[in-house]
Amino acid sequence: MIIVGNLKMNQTLEEASIYESKLTNSGIIICPSFPYLPIYKQNGYELCAQNVSEYNDGPYTGDVSASQLKSLKVKYVLIGHSERRHVYKEAQESLNNKVLKSLKQGMQVVYCIGETYEQKQNNQTFQTIENQILSLFNIIDNNDINKIIIGYEPVWAISDGINPGATPTNQEIDEVNKYITELVKEKYNQNIKILYGGSVNLNNIEQLVKLNNNAGFLIGGASKNVEDLLKIQEICKQ
């Protein structure tokens, strides 16, 4: 089972070093802030960048390109996370460009999708999911689809550090996973891996591991505590 720990904008240099030392041989894919990628890289962890530029190189102060990430042996990159879509207002065209640049460098993409609370209330969940998938998949080579992992994160379920988020029922997640699986198979004749994200923690993981068509978890807030992250992984192995 795939476990991805998204550390978001957390950790000092000292904290990253301590955290890293406790992850030895865990097999967890870790997403640290850009400055700390080398700390995790030096001990052979599979790395996932939290973002990537939509440009190859050039005068884009503050951006980090796919080629730069590749030079650090970063294997995965998160693209389309709800915080990028809704806080930073990243447009679908920008997300598409980021995916294309990452695929060109041979990286695998964790492409995040999910509906807002308003869309859920208006019965637009499946339409939203479909739009987010087709907008990307229609412009990439069919053979590259197997390099993409879907991260399904209902926006209304994600903890923002202030509000804890609300975990959907397994039935709700299963219905979305089934829809995604069938959509990609029907449109592109490809199988797709799906990770569930959205307030995954020690309190709900024993229920979430029972999900169908689910390849693992994208864990945000709970990953800040390395002991909690390792406990979650252990439960997933049982």
Helices and strands as residue ranges (DSSP letters): E 2-6, H 13-21, E 29-31, G 34-36, H 37-41, E 48-49, H 66-71, E 76-79, H 82-82, I 83-87, H 92-104, E 108-113, H 117-121, H 125-137, G 142-147, E 148-152, G 155-157, H 170-188, E 193-197, H 205-208, E 216-219, G 221-224, H 226-237
